Structures are given as structure tokens and as C-alpha cells.
Amino acid sequence: MSLKLVFLLLALATLGGAIIGYVFRWLLLLARKGSIEVEIKEILLTAREDAKQITERAEEEARQKLLIAEGDLHDKEEKITRAEDRIFKREESLDKKQGELDAEVSALKVRIEEVKAIKEKADALLAERSKELSKVAGLSVEQAREQLFAELATQSDEDVMMRVAKLERDGMEKLERRAKEILTTAIHRLGNSVASDTMATAITIPNDELKGKIIGKEGRNIKAFERASGVEVIIDDTPGSILLSSFDPMRRAIARVALENLILDGRIQPAKIEEHVEKAKAEVNKIIKEKAEAAAFEAGVLNLDPRLLMILGRLHFRTSYGQSVLQHSLEMAHIAGMIAEEVGANPQIARAGALLHDIGKALDHEVQGTHVEIGRRILQKFGVSEEVVKAMQAHHEEYPYETVESVIVQVADAISGGRPGARRDSVEQYLKRLADIEEIAMSFPGVEKCYAISAGREVRVFVRPEDMSDFAARDVARNIALRIENELKYPGEIKVAVIRETRAIEFAR
């Protein structure tokens, strides 16, 4: 019984503990629910306050923006009002001016009518006077007019001739003075040597015994050399020298280098000849590249295509009248740059046009066309600027002068080719040119005699004064100059001076 009682008590205690725990848990949940509700109420209060503050700030900002908008609207209204006032005043002013113009137009109409009436009276008076003069002079109006016009034309011709002569004299003096200053400055600043660089085709040998080695057994060495180099080897009785003949300067250059190396080597045989010719080609190409790069650097023309430089370097072996074309082009580049700086043109374009102006001569024996046209195609192929092409293409007047730089290049070409010692000319060609100049001048009617002087740079023509007037003498000078330009080839320019002298002779007895 005691155990049952104990178990009963334990069961009751457990049940009571469970009940008490449940009660405590329920009380705890009630307490926690109350605290959550309090927090919720606090959050709601905070949210209401924040919303109120946000609403107040929004209302304040709206009021400020409204005030600003009202102020802007007021300013715009004032501006519109002022603009309307100005327009109204301008309309009033225009109306006033229109009224004044209408009044002036009316007055002018009245004046025009008065002038017409006066003109009619004047015409009537002139007609009456003409009739009276015709009666007195015995001439009709047309005859009197022709006689008056003839007298006026004679007087006007003399006045016009004197004015034209004065203007030409003064203008030409100023232009020549300025041109001489510019050209003299350019030439003095250049200061290149007068001696020209030429490619010699005569090879000096130490002794005449080498001629036999060069010819070889049954001529096989000389035949192999001519076949490999493409030049003709001329071995004659001239002591100590051998001549290389070819129309191609590049071939002559390669042959010269190869033959000199063969002479130094001493082993002259077909195999060695071909080997030395190939080495000479590489050496000449190296010289071409070095000469072209040096010339472009010295002229200040940079960023050229390497293939274009290789073509430019070939001009080192090309000569014109004994003058190295590359040296001539480099000299022209310096002169053109100086002149461009003096006259305010583009020195870079002028230098580039001058340096590349004769590049067509490097290929003119290989490609159809003039060297100017060939040069244009080469420059366009390698992307040279159009300004440089225009500057170089007019140096022989095959194309018109489109830019100032094209004129500068032509002037630089004349200076470089025409300076003393720059080019070599034979005596026969020189005398023939002088004779041709005098023959052209003497072919014109009215020419009494003529003389080519100053090494063919000037021709003085004496005309018969009774056969032509001063105006006709000017035409003769111009026509002689045009014929010389069209029929003769010469470096630089030729001055044509036509002299008409009138002598009045009387005898006092």
C-alpha cells in the first residue's frame, strides 16, 4: 500500500508540476505578447512621426519651388513686356521712316521730271548748236565726230603708252628688286661647290698587261663580263685605261665596281666574274640606299617609303649635262626651302617637290613617257601627298602652276641648272644655240640686226623705227621669247631686249 501511495503521490506531483509549468509558460507567453505589442505601437508612432516630417519637408520644398517658378514666370513676363515695348517702338520708328521715304520718293519723282525737262531742253540746244556748227564748218555731225574721235585717239594712245611704260618700268623695277633679294639670299645661303659629281666610265688599270687577262683566252673573260654586267667593255690602245659603255648608268656603276674588285683580286675568270658582279650589285644597292637616305635627311624630307628611296638613290648614278641629278635635286631642295621661307609658302612641300622632281629620270629608259609623267606615277603609287605632286609636276611646264610651291620648284630648277659651272655643254652645242637664237630673232620682219650676248642669256634685237611702232616692238619681243621657248632647249632663262631708236637729224646752214 505504501508503494502505491508513493507512486500515486509521484503521479500527482508530476501532474502538478506539469500544470504549474503550463501555467508559467502561459504567463510567459502573455508577457512576451505584451512586449511585442508595445514594440509595434512604438514602431507605428515612429513611422507616423517620420511620415509627418517627410510630408512637411515635401510641402516646404514644393512651396520653395513654387516661389522660384513664380519668380521665373514673373521675370519672363517682364522680358516679354520689354520685348513687346521694343517691337512697338521699332514699329513706330519704321512707320516714321517709311513716311520719310515716301516723302523723299515723291520729291525724287518731282526732281526726275524736272531733270527730264532740262535734258530735253539741253538736247534741243545741242541739236541746234550742231546744226549751226555744221553750217559754219561745212562738216556733217558724223564727220565732225569722226575727226574729234581720231584726234582724241591719237592723244590717248600717247598718254596710254606713256602711262603703261611708266607702270611697267616702276612695277618691274620693284618686282626685280624683290626677286633679286630673295634669289640672292637663297644662293648665298646655299654655298654649294661648283664642281659637279659625275659618274666616270673610264677604269684606270695599273698596267697594260691586265688588258690581256681581262680579255682572256679567245675573249672568254670579256664575253663573260659583258654578259654578266650588261655593258660593253672597250679595250683600245689608250694606255692605263679601259672604257665601259652602256646607256644604263646603273649597269655602268655595277660594272665599274665589279671590274675594280676583279683587278684587286687578280683572279679574272668567268666564275669569279659572275661572283664579283653579284657582289657589285649588292654593293651598288647599298650605295643607292645610303645616298638616298643621306639626301632625304639633308633636305629635311622624312618619312618617305623605302622603295621610293631606292628609286631616288639611283639618281646618284644619273647625270644631266654632266651634273649629278641627285646632287642637283638636293641643291634644288635647299634653294626651294629658302625661297619658300622668304615668300611665305610651305617650305616642307617645296623641299619635297624639289628633291623628287626628277625621280622619273631614274626609270625613263625603262618606262614609256616623259620623266615628269613617270615621276607623277611613281609618287602617286607610293602615297606621296598631292601637294608635293603638284609642286614637282610643273617644273618643265608640262602641267600648269597650281600652287605657289610649283613655281618655287621651277625657279629652283632654273637656278641650280643655270648657275656657272653646274652643267657641262659642248662648244658645238653652245655655238649652235647662240646661232639658233639669232636666227629666230632675225626671222621677224622689221628686225635690222641682233646679237646673242652673256653666254646666250640675253639677246638684243635692233629694229627699224620706221617699220614698227613702240607697241609693235613690244609684240616682237614677246613673240621672239615665245618662239625661243617653243623651239629651243636651254637651262635657265633668256632675256629678249628689242631696241627701237628714233633719230631726228637736221642741218643748220
C-alpha positions in Angstrom: 0.0 0.0 0.0 2.8 2.3 0.8 4.3 1.8 -2.7 1.0 2.5 -4.3 0.7 5.6 -2.3 4.2 6.7 -3.1 3.5 6.1 -6.9 0.2 8.0 -6.5 1.9 10.9 -4.9 4.6 10.9 -7.5 2.0 10.9 -10.2 0.1 13.7 -8.6 3.4 15.7 -8.1 4.2 15.1 -11.8 0.8 16.2 -12.9 1.0 19.2 -10.6 4.4 20.1 -12.0 3.1 19.9 -15.5 0.2 22.1 -14.6 2.4 24.6 -12.9 4.8 24.5 -15.9 2.0 25.1 -18.3 0.7 28.0 -16.2 4.2 29.5 -16.1 4.6 29.1 -19.9 1.2 30.7 -20.5 2.1 33.6 -18.2 5.4 34.0 -20.1 3.7 34.0 -23.4 1.3 36.7 -22.2 4.2 38.8 -21.0 6.0 38.4 -24.3 2.9 39.2 -26.3 2.5 42.4 -24.4 6.1 43.5 -25.1 5.7 42.8 -28.9 2.5 44.9 -28.9 4.4 47.7 -27.2 7.2 47.5 -29.8 4.7 47.5 -32.6 3.0 50.6 -31.1 6.4 52.3 -30.8 7.2 51.5 -34.4 3.9 52.8 -35.6 4.4 56.0 -33.6 7.9 56.4 -35.1 6.6 55.8 -38.6 3.8 58.4 -38.1 6.4 60.9 -36.9 8.7 60.2 -39.9 5.8 60.4 -42.3 4.8 63.7 -40.8 8.3 65.1 -41.1 8.7 63.8 -44.7 5.3 65.4 -45.6 6.4 68.7 -44.0 9.7 68.7 -45.9 8.0 67.9 -49.2 5.5 70.7 -48.6 8.3 73.1 -47.8 10.2 72.1 -50.9 7.1 72.4 -53.0 6.5 75.9 -51.6 10.1 76.9 -52.4 9.9 75.5 -56.0 6.6 77.2 -56.4 8.1 80.5 -55.3 11.0 80.0 -57.7 8.7 79.1 -60.6 6.6 82.2 -59.8 9.7 84.3 -59.8 10.9 82.9 -63.2 7.4 83.4 -64.6 7.5 87.0 -63.4 10.9 87.6 -65.0 9.7 86.0 -68.3 6.6 88.2 -68.2 8.8 91.3 -67.7 11.1 90.3 -70.5 8.2 89.7 -72.8 6.7 93.0 -71.8 10.0 94.8 -72.5 10.4 92.9 -75.9 6.8 94.0 -76.8 7.7 97.6 -75.9 10.8 97.4 -78.1 8.9 95.9 -81.0 6.2 98.6 -80.6 8.8 101.4 -80.6 10.6 99.8 -83.6 7.3 99.6 -85.5 6.7 103.3 -84.7 10.2 104.1 -85.9 9.7 102.1 -89.1 6.4 103.8 -89.7 8.1 107.1 -89.3 11.0 106.2 -91.7 8.5 104.8 -94.2 6.7 108.1 -94.2 10.0 110.0 -94.7 10.9 107.6 -97.5 7.6 108.1 -99.2 8.1 111.9 -99.0 11.7 111.5 -100.4 10.4 109.3 -103.2 7.8 111.9 -104.1 10.4 114.6 -104.1 12.7 112.5 -106.3 9.9 111.9 -108.7 9.4 115.6 -109.0 13.2 116.1 -109.4 13.3 113.4 -112.1 10.6 115.2 -114.1 12.5 118.4 -113.8 15.7 116.7 -114.9 13.9 115.2 -117.9 12.6 118.6 -118.9 16.1 120.1 -118.5 17.6 117.2 -120.5 15.1 117.7 -123.3 15.9 121.4 -123.5 19.7 120.6 -123.5 19.3 118.0 -126.3 17.4 120.6 -128.3 20.1 123.2 -127.7 22.8 120.7 -128.7 21.0 119.8 -131.8 20.6 123.4 -132.8 24.3 124.1 -132.0 25.3 121.1 -134.0 23.3 122.3 -137.0 24.9 125.8 -136.6 28.5 124.2 -136.4 27.8 122.0 -139.4 26.8 125.1 -141.4 29.8 127.1 -140.2 32.4 124.3 -140.6 30.9 122.7 -143.6 31.0 119.2 -141.9 28.2 116.9 -141.0 27.8 115.7 -137.4 29.2 112.2 -138.3 32.3 113.7 -140.0 32.9 116.1 -137.0 32.5 113.2 -134.6 35.0 111.0 -136.5 37.5 113.8 -136.7 37.2 114.5 -133.0 37.5 110.8 -132.1 40.6 110.5 -134.3 42.3 113.4 -132.5 41.3 112.0 -129.1 42.6 108.5 -130.1 45.9 109.9 -131.1 46.3 111.9 -127.9 45.1 109.0 -125.8 47.5 106.5 -127.5 50.4 108.6 -126.5 49.1 109.1 -122.9 48.3 105.4 -122.5 51.7 104.4 -123.9 53.5 106.7 -121.5 51.4 105.6 -118.5 51.9 101.9 -119.4 55.6 102.3 -119.9 55.9 104.1 -116.5 53.8 101.5 -114.7 55.7 98.7 -116.3 59.0 100.3 -115.5 58.2 101.1 -111.9 56.5 97.7 -111.3 59.2 95.7 -112.9 61.9 97.6 -111.0 60.1 96.8 -107.7 59.5 93.1 -108.7 63.0 92.6 -110.0 64.5 94.2 -106.9 62.5 91.9 -104.6 63.1 88.8 -106.7 66.9 89.6 -106.7 66.9 89.9 -103.0 65.1 86.6 -102.5 67.2 84.7 -105.0 70.5 86.3 -103.9 69.7 85.3 -100.3 68.9 81.8 -101.3 72.0 81.4 -103.4 74.3 82.9 -100.8 72.8 80.7 -98.0 73.4 77.6 -100.1 77.0 77.9 -101.0 77.5 74.5 -102.7 80.6 73.6 -104.6 80.5 74.5 -108.3 82.3 71.2 -109.2 79.7 68.6 -110.2 79.6 65.0 -109.2 79.7 62.8 -112.3 79.9 59.0 -112.8 83.1 58.2 -114.7 83.1 55.2 -117.1 86.8 55.0 -117.6 88.6 52.4 -115.4 92.2 53.0 -114.6 94.4 49.9 -114.5 97.9 49.6 -113.0 99.5 48.2 -116.2 98.5 47.2 -119.7 99.2 43.5 -119.0 95.9 43.3 -117.2 94.1 44.0 -120.6 95.1 40.5 -121.7 93.8 39.0 -118.5 90.5 40.9 -118.9 90.1 39.7 -122.5 91.1 36.1 -121.6 91.7 33.2 -123.8 89.8 33.6 -127.0 88.0 36.5 -125.3 86.0 34.3 -122.9 86.6 36.6 -119.9 85.5 39.8 -121.6 82.5 38.0 -123.1 81.5 36.6 -119.6 81.9 40.1 -118.1 79.8 41.7 -120.8 77.1 39.0 -120.4 77.0 39.2 -116.6 77.1 43.0 -116.3 75.2 44.1 -119.5 77.8 46.7 -120.6 80.3 46.8 -123.5 84.0 46.7 -122.5 86.1 48.8 -124.9 89.8 47.9 -124.7 91.9 50.0 -127.1 95.4 51.3 -127.4 94.8 54.0 -124.7 97.4 53.3 -122.0 96.3 52.7 -118.5 92.5 52.7 -119.0 89.5 50.7 -120.1 86.2 52.1 -121.1 82.7 50.8 -120.1 79.9 51.7 -122.4 76.2 51.4 -121.7 73.1 53.6 -121.9 72.1 52.5 -118.4 74.1 54.3 -115.6 73.2 51.6 -113.1 74.8 48.9 -115.3 77.9 51.1 -115.7 78.1 51.6 -112.0 77.8 47.8 -111.3 80.4 47.0 -114.0 82.8 49.6 -112.7 82.7 48.2 -109.1 82.9 44.6 -110.3 85.9 45.3 -112.6 87.8 47.3 -110.0 87.2 44.4 -107.5 88.4 41.9 -110.1 91.5 43.9 -110.7 92.2 44.0 -107.0 91.6 40.2 -106.7 93.7 39.3 -109.7 91.9 36.1 -110.4 90.0 37.0 -113.6 87.9 34.1 -114.8 84.2 33.5 -115.7 83.3 32.0 -112.3 84.9 34.9 -110.4 83.4 37.4 -112.8 79.9 36.3 -112.1 80.6 36.3 -108.3 82.1 39.8 -108.4 79.2 41.1 -110.5 76.7 39.8 -107.9 78.7 41.3 -105.1 78.9 44.6 -107.0 75.1 44.6 -107.4 74.7 44.3 -103.7 77.3 47.0 -103.1 75.7 49.4 -105.5 72.3 48.8 -103.9 73.8 49.6 -100.6 75.3 52.8 -102.1 71.9 53.7 -103.5 70.2 53.3 -100.2 72.9 55.3 -98.3 72.9 58.1 -100.9 69.1 58.4 -100.9 68.8 58.4 -97.1 71.6 60.9 -96.8 70.0 63.2 -99.4 66.5 62.9 -97.8 67.9 63.6 -94.4 69.9 66.6 -95.6 66.9 68.0 -97.5 64.7 67.6 -94.4 62.2 65.3 -96.4 61.4 62.5 -94.0 59.0 59.5 -93.8 59.5 58.5 -97.4 58.7 54.9 -98.5 61.9 52.8 -98.5 61.1 51.6 -102.1 60.8 55.3 -103.1 64.2 56.0 -101.6 65.7 53.1 -103.6 64.5 54.8 -106.8 65.7 58.2 -105.6 69.2 56.8 -104.9 69.6 55.6 -108.5 69.8 59.3 -109.5 73.2 59.3 -107.9 74.5 57.5 -111.0 72.4 59.5 -113.4 73.8 62.7 -114.9 72.3 65.5 -117.0 74.7 67.8 -118.9 77.5 66.4 -116.7 75.6 67.3 -113.5 74.7 64.6 -111.0 70.9 64.5 -110.9 70.7 63.6 -107.2 73.1 66.4 -106.3 71.1 68.7 -108.5 67.9 67.7 -106.7 69.4 68.1 -103.3 70.7 71.5 -104.2 67.2 72.4 -105.5 65.6 71.3 -102.3 67.8 73.7 -100.3 67.1 76.6 -102.7 63.3 75.9 -102.8 63.1 75.7 -99.0 64.9 79.1 -98.6 62.7 80.8 -101.3 59.5 79.3 -99.7 60.5 80.7 -96.3 61.2 84.1 -97.9 57.8 84.3 -99.8 55.7 82.7 -97.1 55.0 79.4 -98.8 55.2 75.9 -97.3 59.0 75.0 -97.1 58.3 71.3 -96.5 56.3 70.9 -99.6 58.7 73.0 -101.6 61.7 70.9 -100.5 60.0 67.6 -101.1 58.8 68.7 -104.6 62.3 69.8 -105.5 64.0 66.7 -104.1 61.6 64.4 -106.0 61.1 66.5 -109.2 63.5 64.4 -111.4 62.7 61.0 -109.9 61.3 59.9 -113.2 64.7 60.1 -114.7 65.7 57.0 -112.7 63.4 54.9 -114.8 62.8 56.9 -118.0 64.9 54.5 -120.1 62.8 51.6 -118.8 59.3 53.0 -118.7 57.3 54.8 -121.5 56.7 58.5 -121.1 58.4 61.7 -120.1 60.3 61.8 -116.8 57.7 64.2 -115.4 54.8 61.8 -116.1 56.8 58.8 -114.9 57.7 60.8 -111.7 54.0 61.6 -111.1 53.0 57.9 -111.4 55.8 56.9 -109.0 54.9 59.4 -106.4 51.2 58.6 -106.6 52.0 54.9 -106.3 54.0 55.3 -103.1 51.4 57.6 -101.5 53.2 60.9 -101.7 50.8 63.8 -100.9 49.0 65.6 -103.8 50.6 68.9 -102.8 54.1 67.5 -103.4 53.0 66.0 -106.7 51.6 69.4 -107.9 54.8 71.1 -106.8 57.1 68.8 -108.9 54.9 68.2 -112.0 55.2 71.8 -113.3 59.0 72.3 -113.4 59.1 71.8 -117.2 55.7 73.5 -117.7 54.1 70.2 -118.8 51.4 70.9 -116.2 50.0 74.3 -115.1 51.3 76.0 -111.9 48.6 75.1 -109.4 50.4 76.2 -106.2 53.0 78.7 -105.2 55.3 75.8 -104.4 55.2 74.6 -108.0 56.5 78.0 -109.2 59.2 77.8 -106.5 60.4 74.4 -107.7 60.6 75.6 -111.3 62.6 78.7 -110.1 64.9 76.5 -108.0 65.5 74.2 -111.0 66.5 77.2 -113.2 68.9 78.5 -110.5 70.5 75.1 -109.9 70.8 74.2 -113.6 71.8 77.7 -114.8 74.5 78.7 -112.3 78.0 78.9 -113.7 79.8 75.5 -113.8 76.7 73.5 -112.8 76.3 71.8 -116.2 78.7 70.9 -118.9 77.9 71.7 -122.5 79.9 71.1 -125.6 81.3 74.0 -127.7 79.4 72.9 -130.7 76.0 72.8 -128.8 76.8 76.2 -127.3 77.6 77.8 -130.6 74.6 76.2 -132.3 72.3 77.5 -129.5 73.6 81.0 -130.0 73.2 80.8 -133.8 69.6 79.5 -133.4 68.7 82.3 -131.1 70.0 84.9 -133.5 68.3 83.1 -136.4 64.9 83.2 -134.7 65.2 86.9 -133.9 66.3 87.8 -137.5 63.3 85.9 -138.9 60.8 88.6 -137.8 60.0 91.5 -140.2 61.4 94.8 -139.3 64.5 93.4 -137.4 67.7 95.1 -138.6 70.3 93.1 -136.6 70.6 91.1 -133.4 73.3 89.9 -131.0 73.2 87.0 -128.5 75.3 88.0 -125.5 76.1 87.0 -121.9 76.7 83.3 -123.0 73.3 83.2 -124.6 71.4 84.5 -121.6 70.4 87.7 -123.4 69.6 88.6 -127.0 69.5 92.2 -128.1 67.4 92.9 -131.2 67.6 96.2 -133.1 64.6 97.1 -135.2 64.0 99.7 -137.9 61.9 102.5 -136.3 60.2 103.5 -139.5 58.8 99.9 -139.9 57.2 99.5 -136.5 55.8 101.5 -133.5 56.7 101.1 -129.8 53.7 98.8 -129.4 54.8 96.6 -132.3 58.3 96.4 -130.8 56.7 95.0 -127.6 54.8 92.4 -129.6 58.0 91.4 -131.4 59.9 90.9 -128.1 57.0 88.8 -126.8 56.8 86.7 -130.0 60.6 86.1 -130.1 60.6 84.9 -126.5 57.7 82.6 -127.2 59.5 81.1 -130.3 62.7 80.6 -128.3 60.7 78.8 -125.5 58.9 76.5 -128.0 61.8 75.7 -130.3 65.0 75.7 -128.2 66.1 73.7 -125.1 68.3 75.6 -122.7 68.8 75.9 -118.9 67.6 79.0 -117.0 66.1 81.9 -118.9 66.9 84.1 -121.9 66.2 87.9 -121.8 64.9 89.3 -125.1 65.6 93.1 -125.4 64.1 94.8 -128.5 65.6 98.3 -129.1 63.8 100.8 -131.3 65.7 104.1 -131.7 64.3 107.1 -133.4 66.8 109.8 -134.6 65.8 113.2 -135.8 68.6 114.9 -137.9 68.6 118.4 -139.2 71.4 120.6 -140.6 71.9 124.3 -139.7 73.2 126.2 -142.6 
